Amino acid sequence: MLTSRSVDSDGANSGVDPAPARLTVGIVSAGRVGSALGVALERAGHVVFGVAAISDASVHRARTRLPDSQILPVEQVAQRSELLLLAVPDAELAGLVRGLASAGVVRPGTIVAHTSGANGVGVLAPLTEQGALGLAIHPAMTFTGHDEDIARLANACFGITAADDIGYAIAQALVIEMGGEPVRIEEDQRTLYHAALAHGSNHLVTLIVDAVSALREAMSGPGLLGQPVVDEQPGGLPERLIGPLVSAALDNALRRGQAALTGPVARGDVDAVAAHLNAVESFDERLAASYRAMSLRTAELARTNPALLELLAEKGH
């Protein structure tokens, strides 16, 4: 267990101290996620002795973020770890686990935690069958590779999955130490959990990029006196125009839920939405298909005008 005994000021044994004992940590690999979590674990008092880093970017992150750690082959990292953190892409995780199990380099009793959102602890079976304790610890945060990644961990939730209560207690302690909030996700719900996060975050980027593209077209041509030229570079006038609106909509959605829905679709304004569809189709048919699909889902949530639902459900409009 990641606990130690504590003593009261009068010398009496007070029971269990929630502060975890120091662990010798190895990380595979020093990508954006692994290096950020490594810094957080070191700040909590653990010792990241070694990382596996292959690409030039990973080597640079290891040397700058974890300068006291050695860059070692995967097998050596696994052999020496008390906590082995597998921070590799989802598609590479199963193969890495099988390779480590075949090599027999993970000692029984080692805590093996992966950071994959899509996987629970089942993917670690080749190692847990050899005596390792498997954990899934996924930070629900996007990582850019810059310093803000580490700061963002303090406000992030982590989806954790374990095989038993002991595993959950260890995963919970590690997440709290890193400044995050642990959230229990059952093994059979990991895929839905991951899909929900991808839908909310990845598709939001697509939505904003498409909206900005349409704004650029709408704002093309001569501007007002002193108005910046609208070009293809991000961070320009279209982004400044939509930014406050999007930020307010996101804040309202998180605080008020479905009640935050506004606009012509939520109002059931058939004429306005039909005009939108015509305008967007003239600009980009693929964007129009996305607009139609999102409008239909919005109309369903709002339980709006049946005539609008019929319009949006039409094929080949």
C-alpha positions as CSV (number, residue, x, y, z in Angstrom):
1,M,0.0,0.0,0.0
2,L,1.1,3.6,-0.6
3,T,0.7,4.4,3.1
4,S,3.0,4.7,6.1
5,R,2.4,4.7,9.9
6,S,2.4,8.1,11.6
7,V,3.0,9.1,15.2
8,D,1.1,11.8,17.2
9,S,3.0,14.5,19.1
10,D,2.7,12.5,22.3
11,G,4.3,9.5,20.6
12,A,1.1,7.4,20.2
13,N,0.6,5.6,16.9
14,S,-2.2,7.4,15.1
15,G,-2.8,4.8,12.4
16,V,-2.4,5.3,8.7
17,D,-0.8,8.4,7.2
18,P,-2.4,9.2,3.8
19,A,1.0,10.4,2.5
20,P,2.3,7.7,0.1
21,A,5.8,6.3,0.6
22,R,8.4,7.3,-1.9
23,L,8.4,5.1,-5.0
24,T,11.1,4.5,-7.6
25,V,9.4,5.4,-10.8
26,G,10.2,4.5,-14.4
27,I,8.4,5.9,-17.4
28,V,7.9,4.5,-20.9
29,S,8.0,6.9,-22.7
30,A,8.9,10.6,-22.2
31,G,6.1,11.9,-24.5
32,R,3.9,14.8,-23.6
33,V,1.9,12.9,-21.1
34,G,4.6,10.8,-19.5
35,S,7.0,13.7,-19.0
36,A,4.3,15.9,-17.4
37,L,3.2,13.1,-15.0
38,G,6.8,12.4,-14.2
39,V,7.3,16.0,-13.1
40,A,4.1,15.8,-11.0
41,L,5.3,12.6,-9.3
42,E,8.7,14.1,-8.6
43,R,7.1,17.1,-7.0
44,A,5.1,14.7,-4.8
45,G,8.3,13.2,-3.5
46,H,8.8,10.1,-5.7
47,V,12.0,9.5,-7.6
48,V,11.8,9.2,-11.4
49,F,15.1,7.3,-11.9
50,G,14.7,6.5,-15.6
51,V,12.7,7.1,-18.7
52,A,12.6,5.4,-22.1
53,A,12.9,8.0,-24.9
54,I,13.5,7.3,-28.5
55,S,12.5,10.3,-30.7
56,D,14.5,13.5,-30.5
57,A,11.4,15.3,-29.1
58,S,11.1,12.7,-26.3
59,V,14.8,12.9,-25.5
60,H,14.6,16.7,-25.3
61,R,11.6,16.5,-23.0
62,A,13.3,14.0,-20.7
63,R,16.4,16.1,-20.4
64,T,14.6,19.3,-19.8
65,R,11.6,18.2,-17.6
66,L,13.3,15.3,-15.8
67,P,17.0,16.2,-15.8
68,D,17.9,13.9,-12.9
69,S,16.5,10.9,-14.7
70,Q,18.5,8.5,-16.8
71,I,17.5,7.8,-20.4
72,L,17.5,4.0,-20.5
73,P,16.2,1.1,-22.7
74,V,12.7,0.0,-21.9
75,E,13.8,-3.3,-20.3
76,Q,16.1,-1.5,-17.9
77,V,13.4,1.0,-16.9
78,A,10.9,-1.9,-16.3
79,Q,13.4,-4.0,-14.2
80,R,14.2,-1.2,-11.7
81,S,10.7,0.3,-11.3
82,E,8.5,0.1,-8.2
83,L,6.0,2.1,-10.2
84,L,6.2,1.6,-13.9
85,L,4.2,4.2,-15.9
86,L,3.3,3.2,-19.5
87,A,2.5,6.5,-21.2
88,V,2.4,5.3,-24.8
89,P,-0.3,5.8,-27.5
90,D,-3.4,3.6,-27.2
91,A,-2.5,1.5,-30.3
92,E,1.0,0.7,-28.9
93,L,0.0,-0.3,-25.4
94,A,-1.0,-3.9,-25.8
95,G,2.1,-4.8,-27.8
96,L,4.4,-3.1,-25.2
97,V,2.7,-5.1,-22.4
98,R,3.1,-8.4,-24.3
99,G,6.7,-7.6,-25.0
100,L,7.5,-6.8,-21.3
101,A,5.7,-10.0,-20.2
102,S,7.6,-12.1,-22.7
103,A,10.9,-10.6,-21.6
104,G,10.1,-11.3,-17.9
105,V,11.6,-7.9,-16.8
106,V,8.7,-6.7,-14.6
107,R,9.2,-7.9,-11.0
108,P,6.2,-9.3,-9.1
109,G,4.7,-6.6,-6.9
110,T,5.5,-3.8,-9.3
111,I,2.7,-1.2,-9.8
112,V,2.2,-1.0,-13.5
113,A,0.0,2.0,-14.5
114,H,-0.9,3.0,-18.0
115,T,-2.4,6.4,-19.1
116,S,-4.6,5.2,-22.0
117,G,-8.1,6.5,-21.9
118,A,-9.6,3.7,-24.0
119,N,-8.2,0.8,-22.0
120,G,-8.9,-0.4,-18.5
121,V,-6.8,-2.9,-16.6
122,G,-7.6,-5.9,-18.9
123,V,-4.9,-4.9,-21.3
124,L,-2.3,-5.4,-18.5
125,A,-3.3,-9.0,-18.0
126,P,0.0,-10.5,-19.3
127,L,1.8,-8.5,-16.5
128,T,-0.7,-8.9,-13.8
129,E,-0.6,-12.7,-14.4
130,Q,3.1,-12.5,-13.5
131,G,2.3,-10.7,-10.2
132,A,2.2,-7.0,-11.1
133,L,-0.5,-4.7,-9.8
134,G,-2.3,-3.1,-12.8
135,L,-3.8,0.3,-12.8
136,A,-5.4,2.5,-15.5
137,I,-4.8,6.2,-14.7
138,H,-5.9,8.5,-17.5
139,P,-5.7,12.3,-17.2
140,A,-8.7,13.8,-18.9
141,M,-6.7,16.7,-20.3
142,T,-5.1,17.6,-23.6
143,F,-1.3,17.9,-23.6
144,T,0.6,20.2,-25.9
145,G,4.2,19.5,-24.7
146,H,4.6,22.9,-23.2
147,D,4.9,24.0,-19.6
148,E,1.1,24.6,-19.2
149,D,0.6,20.9,-19.3
150,I,2.0,20.5,-15.8
151,A,0.0,23.4,-14.4
152,R,-3.2,22.0,-15.9
153,L,-2.9,18.7,-14.0
154,A,-3.8,20.6,-10.9
155,N,-7.3,21.1,-12.3
156,A,-7.7,17.8,-14.2
157,C,-9.8,14.8,-13.4
158,F,-8.2,11.3,-13.9
159,G,-10.3,8.3,-14.9
160,I,-9.0,5.4,-12.8
161,T,-9.7,1.7,-13.1
162,A,-8.4,-1.1,-11.0
163,A,-9.1,-4.8,-10.4
164,D,-9.9,-4.4,-6.7
165,D,-10.3,-1.9,-3.8
166,I,-6.6,-2.0,-3.0
167,G,-5.8,-1.0,-6.6
168,Y,-8.3,1.8,-6.5
169,A,-6.9,3.1,-3.2
170,I,-3.4,3.2,-4.7
171,A,-4.6,4.9,-7.9
172,Q,-6.6,7.4,-5.9
173,A,-3.5,8.3,-3.8
174,L,-1.3,8.8,-6.8
175,V,-3.7,11.0,-8.5
176,I,-4.3,13.2,-5.5
177,E,-0.6,13.5,-5.0
178,M,-0.2,14.8,-8.6
179,G,-2.9,17.4,-7.8
180,G,-5.7,15.8,-9.8
181,E,-9.1,14.6,-8.9
182,P,-9.6,10.8,-9.2
183,V,-12.8,9.5,-10.8
184,R,-13.7,5.8,-10.8
185,I,-14.5,4.3,-14.2
186,E,-15.6,0.6,-14.4
187,E,-13.7,-1.7,-16.7
188,D,-16.7,-2.2,-19.1
189,Q,-17.3,1.5,-19.3
190,R,-13.8,2.7,-20.4
191,T,-14.7,2.8,-24.1
192,L,-17.8,4.9,-23.6
193,Y,-15.9,7.1,-21.2
194,H,-13.2,7.7,-23.8
195,A,-15.6,8.2,-26.6
196,A,-17.4,10.9,-24.6
197,L,-14.2,12.8,-23.9
198,A,-13.1,12.5,-27.6
199,H,-16.6,13.7,-28.7
200,G,-16.5,16.7,-26.4
201,S,-12.9,17.8,-26.9
202,N,-11.7,16.7,-30.4
203,H,-14.9,17.5,-32.1
204,L,-15.0,20.9,-30.5
205,V,-11.8,21.7,-32.3
206,T,-13.3,20.7,-35.6
207,L,-16.4,22.7,-34.9
208,I,-14.4,25.9,-34.1
209,V,-12.1,25.5,-37.1
210,D,-15.1,25.1,-39.4
211,A,-16.9,28.1,-37.9
212,V,-13.8,30.2,-38.2
213,S,-13.4,29.2,-41.9
214,A,-17.0,30.3,-42.6
215,L,-16.4,33.6,-40.8
216,R,-13.3,34.2,-42.9
217,E,-15.4,33.9,-46.0
218,A,-18.2,36.1,-44.5
219,M,-15.6,38.8,-43.6
220,S,-13.6,38.8,-46.8
221,G,-13.3,42.0,-48.8
222,P,-12.6,45.5,-47.6
223,G,-12.9,46.1,-43.9
224,L,-13.5,49.1,-41.8
225,L,-10.9,51.8,-41.5
226,G,-8.1,50.4,-39.5
227,Q,-9.5,46.9,-39.4
228,P,-6.9,44.1,-39.7
229,V,-6.9,42.2,-42.9
230,V,-8.6,38.8,-42.6
231,D,-6.2,36.1,-43.7
232,E,-5.6,32.4,-43.0
233,Q,-3.5,32.8,-40.0
234,P,-5.0,31.6,-36.7
235,G,-5.5,34.1,-33.9
236,G,-6.9,36.8,-36.2
237,L,-10.1,38.8,-36.3
238,P,-12.5,35.8,-37.0
239,E,-11.1,34.1,-33.9
240,R,-11.5,37.2,-31.8
241,L,-15.0,37.6,-33.1
242,I,-16.2,34.1,-32.1
243,G,-14.0,33.6,-29.1
244,P,-16.1,35.4,-26.4
245,L,-19.3,33.8,-27.8
246,V,-17.8,30.3,-27.7
247,S,-16.3,30.8,-24.2
248,A,-19.6,32.0,-22.9
249,A,-21.5,29.1,-24.5
250,L,-19.1,26.5,-23.0
251,D,-19.3,28.1,-19.6
252,N,-23.1,28.1,-19.8
253,A,-23.3,24.5,-21.0
254,L,-21.1,23.3,-18.1
255,R,-23.0,25.3,-15.5
256,R,-26.6,25.1,-16.8
257,G,-26.7,22.0,-19.0
258,Q,-29.3,21.8,-21.7
259,A,-30.8,25.1,-20.5
260,A,-27.9,26.8,-22.1
261,L,-29.2,26.1,-25.6
262,T,-30.0,29.3,-27.5
263,G,-30.3,30.5,-31.1
264,P,-32.6,29.7,-34.1
265,V,-32.5,26.0,-33.8
266,A,-33.5,26.0,-30.1
267,R,-36.2,28.5,-30.9
268,G,-37.6,26.4,-33.8
269,D,-37.1,29.1,-36.4
270,V,-37.5,27.1,-39.6
271,D,-36.9,30.0,-42.0
272,A,-33.7,31.1,-40.3
273,V,-32.2,27.6,-40.2
274,A,-33.2,27.0,-43.9
275,A,-31.4,30.2,-44.8
276,H,-28.4,29.0,-42.9
277,L,-28.3,25.7,-44.7
278,N,-28.5,27.4,-48.1
279,A,-25.7,29.8,-47.2
280,V,-23.4,27.2,-45.8
281,E,-24.0,24.8,-48.7
282,S,-23.0,27.5,-51.1
283,F,-19.7,27.9,-49.2
284,D,-18.8,24.3,-48.4
285,E,-21.1,21.2,-48.7
286,R,-19.1,19.2,-46.2
287,L,-19.5,22.0,-43.6
288,A,-23.2,22.1,-44.4
289,A,-23.5,18.4,-43.7
290,S,-21.9,19.0,-40.3
291,Y,-24.1,22.0,-39.6
292,R,-27.2,19.9,-40.5
293,A,-26.2,17.0,-38.2
294,M,-25.4,19.2,-35.3
295,S,-28.6,21.3,-35.8
296,L,-30.7,18.1,-35.8
297,R,-29.2,16.9,-32.6
298,T,-29.7,20.4,-31.1
299,A,-33.3,20.4,-32.2
300,E,-33.8,16.9,-30.7
301,L,-32.4,18.1,-27.3
302,A,-34.5,21.2,-27.4
303,R,-37.7,19.3,-28.5
304,T,-38.3,22.1,-30.8
305,N,-40.7,22.8,-33.8
306,P,-41.6,19.5,-35.5
307,A,-41.3,21.3,-38.9
308,L,-37.7,22.1,-38.2
309,L,-37.0,18.5,-37.2
310,E,-38.5,17.4,-40.5
311,L,-36.4,20.0,-42.4
312,L,-33.2,18.9,-40.8
313,A,-33.9,15.2,-41.2
314,E,-34.4,15.5,-45.0
315,K,-31.7,13.6,-47.0
316,G,-30.0,15.4,-49.9
317,H,-31.4,18.8,-49.0
